[in-house]
Amino acid sequence: MTITAELETQILRLYHVEQWRCGTIARQLHVHPDTVRRVLAQAGLPRHGPPRPSTIDPYLPFVLQTLEKFPTLTASRLHAMVCERGYTGSSSQFRHQVVCHRPRPPAEAFLRLRTLPGEQGQVDWGHFGHLQIGSARRPLMAFVIVLSYSRALYLRFFLDARMENFLRGHVGAFETWKGLPRVLLYDNLKSAVLERQGDAIRFHPTMLALAAHYRFEPRPVAVARGNEKGRVERAIRYVRDAFFAARSFTGLDDLNAQAEHWCHHQAAQRPCPEDRAISVGAALIAEQPRLLALPENPFPTEEQLVVKVGKTPYARFDLNDYTIPHTHVRRQLEVRASPGQVRVFDSGTVIASHVRSYDRGAVIEQTKHIDTLVAHKRQARQHRGINSLTRAVPVCQDLLEQAARRGDNIGSLCTTLLDLLEHYGAAELEVAVKEALAAGVPHPNPVRLALERRRAARGSPPPIALALPEHVRQRDRPVRPHRLDSYDQLNTAKDDDEPEHS
């Protein structure tokens, strides 16, 4: 139970001045007697009168000796040990006594760390809940970097804490400040430190590439030593309380716009801890000449991923599908993504560009990709029909060429001729096409008239269109005979299974 300072003072006064008993104080102040005893024990003042005997007194030397060797041993285990040695008191009373006698580690004192202007910055991530975008629930992460001298803040929100967003946060802060500090402190983030064994540290290679590009020193703090980067810890707490609490926004872009305005105004107007006479914004102006200069080109921060495209013209990236030209299916392509754009490359050439979606399972299409595929499929069907027609009746090639020069619809013409081929046969169609070409009319109508005239001259009945299956229409398709020795094996197996008769 947590009590106020006024109540604690009143308990001490009633016990030491008025000489009330613990039970009396508890009843009058409406608190638990154990709370009164705890206040008296923590005060470190001598109690009034001789101490009352307790059942734990004979076992105190054993308890103190055990706690000295094992300071973190639980009270329940200690109680079981003393019960084995004859203790008959209750477990609750024993636990309260152990709290009073358990050795506590000495409190550690820390020096106030001071840094020179432009010398150091501190970096960390902060988790601010989740955002629901369509059917996707994405974490809302805040990248926070603070200059240790001026306490200038850079704040930007992302939908994850991946390496690419980690890099974008650095580049954005450096460009905002028009410089960067010489040392940046990290809290053993996976984006910065891959492995650590004591003082041996293996940095992330992309982190080292960023540091080499901007010429700063990445320095992780010691394990479980959050005080070494207390400035960014307090900055994140300041962001939660002064910016994010009770704030409404329409989306990630709106939230980042509000964060940028807040950093340049409210956060920059607070007093600078290094010099309370000036603001953080003024301290930043004084610190900027001491910052390292920026290189000519920023560090690349695009996400790069090799994706394998199947038979459909879609490249999958970050839970969504993006269309590509149909000529690039069934191969490996490279996707490069920025926060607002997704580009698809094939051998270094851009083949598609889309607005990035943060939804889940969305299909982002460009109309030209789909229309081109539909036209290609229609043209492919037309080519297949022409090939089938000219292979069965070679003279149809001349008719189609002449019809094309006239501007006729080749697809419709080919479909009609294929239908006539199916009803009348290749030999009859060849004769009819030759008659139409001799008459100088390359069109299906004279071909149909010639076929009907020849059918009537033969006295044959008109053809009947039957919707037969494909395997029936292919009458000349060869059939591979089945091997019959498998049936012999079945008979042999049956004979072996029969029991022998004596």
C-alpha positions as CSV (number, residue, x, y, z in Angstrom):
1,M,0.0,0.0,0.0
2,T,1.3,3.4,-1.0
3,I,0.8,6.2,1.6
4,T,1.3,9.9,1.4
5,A,4.1,11.8,3.1
6,E,1.5,13.5,5.5
7,L,0.2,10.2,6.6
8,E,3.7,8.8,7.2
9,T,4.6,11.9,9.3
10,Q,1.4,11.4,11.3
11,I,2.2,7.8,12.0
12,L,5.7,8.7,13.3
13,R,4.4,11.4,15.5
14,L,1.6,9.3,17.1
15,Y,4.1,6.5,17.8
16,H,7.1,8.4,19.1
17,V,5.5,11.4,20.7
18,E,2.0,10.2,21.8
19,Q,3.4,6.7,22.4
20,W,0.4,5.0,20.7
21,R,0.6,1.3,19.9
22,C,0.7,0.1,16.3
23,G,-2.8,-1.4,16.5
24,T,-4.2,1.9,17.9
25,I,-2.6,3.9,15.1
26,A,-3.9,1.6,12.5
27,R,-7.5,1.7,13.8
28,Q,-7.6,5.5,14.2
29,L,-6.0,6.2,10.8
30,H,-7.8,3.4,9.0
31,V,-4.7,1.7,7.7
32,H,-3.4,-1.8,8.0
33,P,-1.2,-2.6,11.0
34,D,1.5,-3.9,8.7
35,T,1.6,-0.5,7.0
36,V,2.3,1.1,10.3
37,R,5.1,-1.3,11.1
38,R,6.6,-0.8,7.7
39,V,6.6,3.0,8.1
40,L,8.3,2.6,11.5
41,A,10.9,0.2,10.2
42,Q,11.8,2.4,7.3
43,A,12.1,5.5,9.4
44,G,15.1,4.1,11.2
45,L,14.1,5.7,14.5
46,P,14.2,3.7,17.8
47,R,10.8,2.4,18.8
48,H,9.2,3.4,22.1
49,G,9.6,0.8,24.8
50,P,11.3,-2.6,24.7
51,P,10.7,-4.7,21.5
52,R,8.0,-7.3,21.8
53,P,9.2,-10.9,21.6
54,S,8.5,-12.7,18.3
55,T,8.5,-16.4,17.3
56,I,11.1,-15.6,14.6
57,D,13.7,-14.3,17.0
58,P,15.4,-17.7,17.6
59,Y,15.7,-18.2,13.8
60,L,16.9,-14.7,12.9
61,P,20.6,-15.6,12.9
62,F,19.9,-18.5,10.5
63,V,17.7,-16.2,8.3
64,L,20.4,-13.4,8.2
65,Q,23.2,-15.8,7.5
66,T,21.1,-17.4,4.6
67,L,20.2,-14.0,3.1
68,E,23.8,-12.9,3.3
69,K,24.8,-15.8,1.1
70,F,21.6,-15.8,-1.1
71,P,20.2,-12.2,-1.1
72,T,17.5,-13.0,-3.7
73,L,16.1,-16.1,-2.0
74,T,12.4,-15.9,-1.8
75,A,10.6,-15.6,1.5
76,S,8.4,-18.7,0.8
77,R,11.6,-20.8,0.4
78,L,13.0,-19.3,3.6
79,H,9.8,-20.0,5.4
80,A,10.0,-23.7,4.3
81,M,13.6,-23.9,5.6
82,V,12.8,-22.5,9.0
83,C,9.7,-24.7,9.3
84,E,11.9,-27.7,8.9
85,R,13.9,-26.3,11.8
86,G,10.9,-25.9,14.1
87,Y,9.4,-22.6,13.3
88,T,5.6,-22.5,14.0
89,G,4.6,-19.0,13.0
90,S,2.4,-18.1,10.1
91,S,3.9,-17.5,6.6
92,S,2.5,-13.9,6.3
93,Q,4.2,-12.8,9.6
94,F,7.4,-14.4,8.5
95,R,7.4,-12.6,5.1
96,H,6.9,-9.2,6.8
97,Q,9.9,-9.9,9.1
98,V,12.0,-11.0,6.1
99,V,11.3,-7.7,4.3
100,C,12.8,-5.8,7.3
101,H,16.0,-7.9,7.4
102,R,16.6,-8.6,3.7
103,P,19.9,-6.9,2.7
104,R,19.4,-4.2,0.0
105,P,22.0,-3.3,-2.7
106,P,23.5,0.1,-2.1
107,A,22.0,2.8,-4.2
108,E,24.2,3.9,-7.1
109,A,25.0,7.5,-7.6
110,F,25.4,9.0,-11.1
111,L,27.3,12.0,-12.3
112,R,25.5,14.5,-14.4
113,L,26.9,14.0,-18.0
114,R,27.7,17.1,-19.9
115,T,28.7,17.2,-23.6
116,L,30.2,19.8,-25.9
117,P,28.2,21.4,-28.7
118,G,28.0,19.2,-31.7
119,E,29.7,16.3,-29.9
120,Q,26.9,13.8,-29.3
121,G,23.4,12.7,-30.2
122,Q,21.2,9.9,-28.9
123,V,18.9,7.7,-30.9
124,D,16.0,5.4,-30.0
125,W,12.7,4.0,-31.1
126,G,9.4,4.5,-29.3
127,H,6.3,2.3,-29.7
128,F,3.0,4.3,-29.9
129,G,0.4,1.6,-30.5
130,H,-1.0,0.5,-33.9
131,L,-2.7,1.9,-36.9
132,Q,-5.4,0.1,-38.8
133,I,-4.9,0.6,-42.6
134,G,-7.6,-1.3,-44.5
135,S,-7.3,-4.9,-43.4
136,A,-3.7,-4.4,-42.1
137,R,-2.8,-3.6,-38.5
138,R,0.6,-2.0,-38.5
139,P,2.7,-0.9,-35.5
140,L,3.2,2.9,-35.1
141,M,6.9,3.5,-34.3
142,A,8.4,6.9,-33.5
143,F,12.1,7.5,-34.5
144,V,13.5,10.0,-32.0
145,I,17.0,11.6,-32.2
146,V,18.1,14.3,-29.8
147,L,21.2,16.5,-29.7
148,S,22.8,16.1,-26.3
149,Y,23.9,19.7,-25.9
150,S,20.9,21.8,-27.3
151,R,18.3,19.0,-26.7
152,A,17.0,19.7,-30.2
153,L,14.5,17.0,-31.2
154,Y,13.8,15.2,-34.5
155,L,10.6,13.1,-34.5
156,R,9.2,11.0,-37.3
157,F,6.7,8.2,-37.3
158,F,6.9,5.0,-39.3
159,L,4.8,1.9,-39.7
160,D,7.6,-0.4,-38.6
161,A,11.1,-0.3,-37.2
162,R,12.9,-1.9,-40.1
163,M,16.4,-0.9,-41.2
164,E,15.2,1.2,-44.1
165,N,13.1,3.4,-41.8
166,F,16.0,3.5,-39.3
167,L,18.1,5.0,-42.1
168,R,15.4,7.4,-43.2
169,G,15.1,8.7,-39.7
170,H,18.9,9.5,-39.6
171,V,18.9,11.1,-43.1
172,G,15.8,13.2,-42.2
173,A,17.4,14.5,-39.0
174,F,20.7,15.3,-40.6
175,E,19.0,17.3,-43.4
176,T,16.7,19.1,-40.9
177,W,19.7,20.2,-38.8
178,K,21.9,20.7,-41.8
179,G,24.6,18.7,-40.0
180,L,25.1,15.9,-37.5
181,P,27.0,15.2,-34.3
182,R,30.3,13.4,-34.1
183,V,29.0,10.5,-31.9
184,L,25.6,8.8,-31.9
185,L,24.6,6.6,-29.0
186,Y,22.4,3.6,-29.4
187,D,20.6,1.2,-27.0
188,N,21.9,-2.0,-28.5
189,L,19.2,-1.9,-31.2
190,K,19.2,-4.7,-33.7
191,S,19.4,-2.2,-36.4
192,A,22.7,-1.0,-35.0
193,V,24.2,-4.0,-33.1
194,L,24.0,-7.6,-34.5
195,E,25.9,-9.3,-31.7
196,R,27.5,-8.4,-28.4
197,Q,29.7,-10.4,-26.1
198,G,30.8,-8.2,-23.3
199,D,32.8,-5.3,-24.8
200,A,33.1,-7.2,-28.2
201,I,30.5,-5.7,-30.5
202,R,29.6,-6.6,-34.1
203,F,27.8,-3.7,-35.8
204,H,25.2,-4.1,-38.5
205,P,27.0,-3.7,-41.9
206,T,24.4,-1.2,-43.2
207,M,24.8,0.8,-40.0
208,L,28.5,0.9,-40.6
209,A,27.9,2.0,-44.2
210,L,25.7,4.9,-42.9
211,A,28.4,5.9,-40.4
212,A,31.1,5.8,-43.1
213,H,29.0,7.9,-45.4
214,Y,28.3,10.7,-42.9
215,R,31.6,10.2,-40.9
216,F,30.1,9.8,-37.4
217,E,31.0,7.3,-34.7
218,P,28.2,4.8,-33.7
219,R,28.5,4.0,-30.1
220,P,26.2,1.6,-28.2
221,V,25.7,2.1,-24.5
222,A,26.5,-0.5,-21.9
223,V,24.0,-3.3,-21.3
224,A,21.3,-2.3,-18.8
225,R,22.7,1.2,-18.5
226,G,19.8,3.3,-19.8
227,N,21.2,6.3,-17.8
228,E,23.9,6.7,-20.4
229,K,21.3,7.8,-23.0
230,G,18.8,9.4,-20.6
231,R,18.3,12.4,-22.9
232,V,16.6,10.4,-25.6
233,E,14.6,8.4,-23.0
234,R,13.3,11.7,-21.5
235,A,12.7,13.0,-25.0
236,I,10.4,10.0,-25.8
237,R,8.6,10.5,-22.6
238,Y,8.2,14.2,-23.4
239,V,6.8,13.2,-26.9
240,R,4.2,10.9,-25.3
241,D,3.1,13.5,-22.8
242,A,3.4,16.8,-24.7
243,F,2.7,15.8,-28.3
244,F,1.0,12.4,-28.7
245,A,-1.4,12.4,-25.8
246,A,-5.0,13.1,-26.9
247,R,-3.8,14.0,-30.4
248,S,-6.0,13.3,-33.5
249,F,-4.7,12.7,-37.0
250,T,-6.1,11.4,-40.3
251,G,-3.1,9.3,-41.3
252,L,0.6,8.9,-41.1
253,D,1.4,11.8,-43.3
254,D,-0.8,14.1,-41.2
255,L,0.8,12.8,-38.0
256,N,4.3,13.5,-39.4
257,A,3.3,17.0,-40.5
258,Q,2.0,17.8,-37.0
259,A,5.2,16.3,-35.5
260,E,7.4,18.5,-37.7
261,H,5.5,21.6,-36.7
262,W,5.6,20.6,-33.0
263,C,9.4,20.1,-33.1
264,H,10.0,23.5,-34.8
265,H,7.7,25.4,-32.4
266,Q,6.6,24.0,-29.1
267,A,9.6,21.7,-28.5
268,A,12.0,24.3,-29.7
269,Q,10.6,27.0,-27.4
270,R,11.2,25.1,-24.1
271,P,14.2,26.1,-22.0
272,C,17.5,24.5,-22.7
273,P,18.7,22.4,-19.8
274,E,22.4,23.4,-20.4
275,D,21.5,27.1,-20.2
276,R,18.1,28.0,-18.8
277,A,18.4,31.5,-20.1
278,I,17.9,30.5,-23.7
279,S,15.5,28.2,-25.6
280,V,16.3,24.9,-27.3
281,G,15.9,26.6,-30.7
282,A,18.4,29.2,-29.8
283,A,20.8,26.6,-28.5
284,L,20.5,24.7,-31.7
285,I,21.4,27.8,-33.7
286,A,24.5,28.1,-31.6
287,E,25.3,24.4,-32.0
288,Q,24.9,24.1,-35.7
289,P,28.3,25.6,-36.7
290,R,29.9,22.8,-34.5
291,L,28.0,20.0,-36.3
292,L,29.7,17.9,-39.0
293,A,29.0,19.0,-42.6
294,L,26.7,16.9,-44.8
295,P,28.1,15.0,-47.8
296,E,27.0,16.1,-51.3
297,N,24.6,13.2,-51.7
298,P,22.3,11.6,-49.1
299,F,22.6,8.0,-48.1
300,P,20.3,5.7,-50.1
301,T,17.3,4.5,-48.1
302,E,15.1,2.6,-50.5
303,E,14.0,-0.9,-49.6
304,Q,15.4,-3.4,-52.2
305,L,14.0,-6.8,-52.6
306,V,14.3,-9.5,-55.2
307,V,10.9,-11.1,-56.0
308,K,9.9,-14.0,-58.2
309,V,7.0,-13.4,-60.5
310,G,4.8,-16.3,-61.5
311,K,2.5,-16.7,-64.5
312,T,0.3,-13.7,-63.6
313,P,1.7,-10.2,-64.1
314,Y,1.9,-9.3,-60.4
315,A,4.9,-8.6,-58.2
316,R,4.3,-9.1,-54.5
317,F,5.8,-6.7,-52.0
318,D,4.9,-5.9,-48.4
319,L,1.7,-8.0,-48.3
320,N,0.3,-6.4,-51.6
321,D,0.4,-7.2,-55.3
322,Y,1.6,-4.7,-57.9
323,T,1.0,-5.1,-61.7
324,I,3.9,-5.4,-64.2
325,P,4.0,-5.7,-68.0
326,H,3.0,-9.2,-69.1
327,T,6.3,-9.5,-71.0
328,H,8.2,-9.9,-67.7
329,V,6.4,-12.8,-66.0
330,R,8.1,-16.0,-64.9
331,R,11.4,-14.3,-63.9
332,Q,13.1,-12.7,-60.9
333,L,12.7,-8.9,-60.6
334,E,13.9,-6.3,-58.2
335,V,11.6,-4.1,-56.2
336,R,12.7,-0.7,-54.8
337,A,10.4,1.1,-52.5
338,S,10.3,4.4,-50.8
339,P,7.7,5.5,-48.2
340,G,5.4,6.6,-51.0
341,Q,6.4,4.8,-54.2
342,V,7.1,1.2,-55.4
343,R,9.2,0.7,-58.5
344,V,9.9,-2.6,-60.2
345,F,13.1,-3.2,-62.1
346,D,14.3,-5.8,-64.6
347,S,18.0,-5.8,-65.2
348,G,18.3,-2.2,-64.0
349,T,15.4,-0.9,-66.1
350,V,12.2,0.5,-64.6
351,I,9.3,-1.5,-65.9
352,A,6.5,-0.4,-63.4
353,S,5.9,2.4,-60.9
354,H,3.1,2.5,-58.4
355,V,1.9,4.5,-55.4
356,R,2.8,2.4,-52.3
357,S,0.0,0.8,-50.4
358,Y,0.2,-0.1,-46.7
359,D,-3.0,-2.3,-46.8
360,R,-2.9,-6.1,-46.7
361,G,-3.9,-8.2,-49.7
362,A,-4.5,-5.2,-51.9
363,V,-4.1,-5.4,-55.7
364,I,-2.6,-2.2,-57.2
365,E,-3.1,-2.2,-60.9
366,Q,-2.2,0.1,-63.8
367,T,-4.9,0.0,-66.6
368,K,-2.3,-0.1,-69.3
369,H,-0.8,-3.3,-67.9
370,I,-4.1,-5.1,-67.9
371,D,-5.3,-3.7,-71.3
372,T,-2.0,-4.7,-73.0
373,L,-2.3,-8.2,-71.6
374,V,-5.9,-8.5,-72.8
375,A,-5.0,-7.3,-76.3
376,H,-2.0,-9.7,-76.4
377,K,-4.2,-12.6,-75.4
378,R,-6.8,-11.7,-78.1
379,Q,-4.0,-11.4,-80.7
380,A,-2.5,-14.7,-79.6
381,R,-5.9,-16.4,-80.0
382,Q,-6.2,-14.9,-83.5
383,H,-2.7,-16.2,-84.4
384,R,-3.5,-19.6,-83.2
385,G,-6.6,-19.7,-85.4
386,I,-4.7,-18.5,-88.5
387,N,-2.1,-21.2,-87.9
388,S,-4.7,-23.9,-87.6
389,L,-6.5,-22.7,-90.7
390,T,-3.5,-22.3,-93.0
391,R,-2.1,-25.7,-91.8
392,A,-5.2,-27.5,-92.8
393,V,-5.9,-25.4,-96.0
394,P,-2.7,-23.7,-97.2
395,V,-4.6,-21.7,-99.9
396,C,-6.4,-19.8,-97.1
397,Q,-3.1,-17.8,-96.6
398,D,-3.7,-16.0,-99.9
399,L,-7.3,-15.2,-99.0
400,L,-6.3,-13.8,-95.6
401,E,-3.5,-11.6,-97.2
402,Q,-5.9,-10.2,-99.8
403,A,-8.5,-9.5,-97.1
404,A,-6.0,-7.8,-95.0
405,R,-5.1,-5.4,-97.8
406,R,-8.7,-4.6,-98.1
407,G,-8.9,-3.7,-94.4
408,D,-11.2,-6.6,-93.4
409,N,-11.4,-7.9,-89.9
410,I,-9.0,-10.8,-90.0
411,G,-10.1,-12.3,-86.7
412,S,-13.8,-12.5,-87.7
413,L,-12.9,-13.8,-91.1
414,C,-10.6,-16.5,-89.6
415,T,-13.3,-17.6,-87.2
416,T,-15.8,-18.0,-90.0
417,L,-13.4,-20.0,-92.1
418,L,-12.6,-22.3,-89.2
419,D,-16.3,-22.9,-88.7
420,L,-16.6,-23.9,-92.4
421,L,-13.6,-26.1,-92.1
422,E,-15.2,-28.0,-89.3
423,H,-18.5,-28.5,-91.1
424,Y,-17.3,-29.2,-94.7
425,G,-13.8,-30.5,-94.4
426,A,-10.4,-29.4,-95.7
427,A,-10.8,-30.7,-99.2
428,E,-14.2,-28.9,-99.9
429,L,-13.0,-25.7,-98.3
430,E,-9.9,-25.6,-100.4
431,V,-11.9,-25.9,-103.6
432,A,-14.3,-23.1,-102.4
433,V,-11.5,-20.8,-101.4
434,K,-9.9,-21.2,-104.8
435,E,-13.2,-20.3,-106.5
436,A,-13.5,-17.2,-104.4
437,L,-9.9,-16.1,-105.2
438,A,-10.5,-16.7,-108.9
439,A,-13.6,-14.5,-108.7
440,G,-11.5,-11.8,-107.0
441,V,-13.7,-11.7,-103.8
442,P,-11.5,-12.7,-100.8
443,H,-14.4,-13.0,-98.3
444,P,-16.1,-15.8,-96.4
445,N,-19.5,-15.2,-98.1
446,P,-18.5,-16.5,-101.6
447,V,-16.7,-19.3,-100.0
448,R,-19.9,-20.3,-98.1
449,L,-21.9,-20.0,-101.3
450,A,-19.5,-22.2,-103.2
451,L,-19.6,-24.9,-100.5
452,E,-23.4,-24.9,-100.4
453,R,-23.6,-25.1,-104.2
454,R,-21.2,-28.1,-104.3
455,R,-23.2,-29.8,-101.4
456,A,-26.5,-29.3,-103.3
457,A,-24.9,-30.7,-106.5
458,R,-23.9,-33.9,-104.6
459,G,-27.3,-34.2,-102.9
460,S,-25.8,-34.2,-99.5
461,P,-27.8,-33.1,-96.4
462,P,-26.9,-29.7,-94.9
463,P,-24.2,-30.0,-92.1
464,I,-25.4,-30.0,-88.5
465,A,-23.4,-28.2,-85.9
466,L,-22.7,-30.6,-83.0
467,A,-21.0,-29.4,-79.8
468,L,-18.7,-32.4,-79.6
469,P,-15.9,-32.5,-77.1
470,E,-12.4,-31.7,-78.2
471,H,-11.1,-35.3,-78.0
472,V,-14.0,-36.4,-80.2
473,R,-13.4,-33.7,-82.9
474,Q,-9.8,-34.8,-83.1
475,R,-10.7,-38.0,-84.9
476,D,-7.2,-38.6,-86.3
477,R,-5.6,-38.5,-82.9
478,P,-3.5,-41.6,-82.3
479,V,-4.4,-43.8,-79.4
480,R,-1.6,-45.5,-77.5
481,P,-2.6,-49.1,-76.7
482,H,-2.4,-50.2,-73.1
483,R,0.0,-53.0,-72.1
484,L,-1.8,-56.2,-71.2
485,D,0.9,-57.8,-69.1
486,S,-0.3,-55.9,-66.0
487,Y,-3.5,-58.0,-66.1
488,D,-1.3,-61.2,-66.1
489,Q,0.4,-59.9,-63.0
490,L,-3.0,-59.5,-61.3
491,N,-3.9,-63.1,-62.1
492,T,-0.5,-64.3,-60.7
493,A,-1.0,-62.4,-57.5
494,K,-4.4,-64.0,-57.1
495,D,-3.0,-67.5,-57.5
496,D,-0.3,-66.8,-54.9
497,D,-2.9,-65.7,-52.3
498,E,-4.9,-69.0,-52.6
499,P,-4.2,-71.5,-49.8
500,E,-2.6,-74.8,-50.6
501,H,-4.8,-77.9,-50.2
502,S,-3.2,-81.2,-49.1
